[in-house]
Amino acid sequence: MSEKKATRQAACPKCGKAYTGRPATARDGSGPICPDCGTREALESIGVGADEQERILETIHRCHAQSGGGRSRSGRPFAF
């Protein structure tokens, strides 16, 4: 008998969007933020501009959707 974990939805304090899954930690130490904001913060910290950040996030989302709901080919979940 398999047991599914309940999916918890949270609101990102930085962008206000709802997200599910594992949160990122804000670089300023203010707490959890959505994975997209975490990715933006990381990319910004290495000098990636806003336009390129959006293209990278679009690619991540597209790959995530094509992977069958966030699982790698090995069946392990992606950590988005």
Secondary structure, DSSP 8 states (H G I E B T S, - for coil): --------EEE-TTT--EEES--EE-TTSS-EE-HHHHHHHHHHHTT--HHHHHHHHHHHHHHHHHTTSSB-TTS-B---
